[in-house]
């Protein structure tokens, strides 16, 4: 059975909420600095386009198992946090 993106998001709303909360708690101090750099330095001004371009292909990932994405995010976050402690 093939699910559409809205059905998939509704079914996995809890996992998506946890994932977004995790990302927000990790990157809350970094994002404003990135946006400031994108705005101030013309070399990095393309940074504003990256989320728009990357978001265009999101529907291709809708069929992936959410558990696999959550596991990859958890591993990535643990590596990031481990690096901050050193």
DAHUPE-V599290 format. One record per residue. N is the residue number from 0. SS is DSSP state (h for helix, s for strand, l for the rest). BURIAL is # if it has 9 or more other ideal C-beta (glycine too) atoms within 8 Angstrom, else .. D_CENTER is the distance of its C-alpha to the mean C-alpha in whole Angstrom. Layout:
n->(N & N)
ss->(SS & SS)
burial->(BURIAL & BURIAL)
d_center->(D_CENTER & D_CENTER)
This chain:
n->(0 & 1 & 2 & 3 & 4 & 5 & 6 & 7 & 8 & 9 & 10 & 11 & 12 & 13 & 14 & 15 & 16 & 17 & 18 & 19 & 20 & 21 & 22 & 23 & 24 & 25 & 26 & 27 & 28 & 29 & 30 & 31 & 32 & 33 & 34 & 35 & 36 & 37 & 38 & 39 & 40 & 41 & 42 & 43 & 44 & 45 & 46 & 47 & 48 & 49 & 50 & 51 & 52 & 53 & 54 & 55 & 56 & 57 & 58 & 59 & 60 & 61 & 62 & 63 & 64 & 65 & 66 & 67 & 68 & 69 & 70 & 71 & 72 & 73 & 74 & 75 & 76 & 77 & 78 & 79 & 80 & 81 & 82 & 83 & 84 & 85)
ss->(l & l & l & l & h & h & h & h & h & h & h & l & h & h & h & h & h & h & h & h & h & h & h & h & h & h & h & h & h & h & h & h & h & h & h & h & h & h & h & h & l & h & h & h & l & l & h & h & h & h & h & h & h & h & h & h & l & h & h & h & h & l & l & l & l & h & h & h & h & h & h & h & h & h & h & h & h & h & h & h & h & h & h & h & h & l)
burial->(. & . & # & . & # & . & . & # & # & . & . & # & . & . & # & # & . & # & # & . & . & # & # & . & . & # & . & . & . & . & . & . & . & # & # & . & # & # & . & . & . & . & . & . & # & . & # & . & . & . & . & . & . & . & . & . & . & # & . & . & . & # & . & . & . & # & . & . & # & # & . & . & # & # & . & . & # & . & . & # & # & . & . & . & . & .)
d_center->(27 & 24 & 22 & 20 & 17 & 18 & 20 & 17 & 15 & 18 & 19 & 15 & 15 & 15 & 13 & 10 & 12 & 12 & 8 & 7 & 10 & 10 & 7 & 9 & 12 & 11 & 10 & 12 & 15 & 13 & 12 & 15 & 17 & 15 & 16 & 19 & 19 & 18 & 21 & 24 & 24 & 24 & 23 & 20 & 20 & 18 & 15 & 15 & 15 & 12 & 10 & 13 & 14 & 10 & 10 & 14 & 13 & 11 & 14 & 15 & 13 & 14 & 17 & 15 & 16 & 13 & 15 & 14 & 10 & 11 & 13 & 11 & 9 & 12 & 14 & 11 & 11 & 15 & 15 & 14 & 16 & 19 & 19 & 19 & 22 & 24)
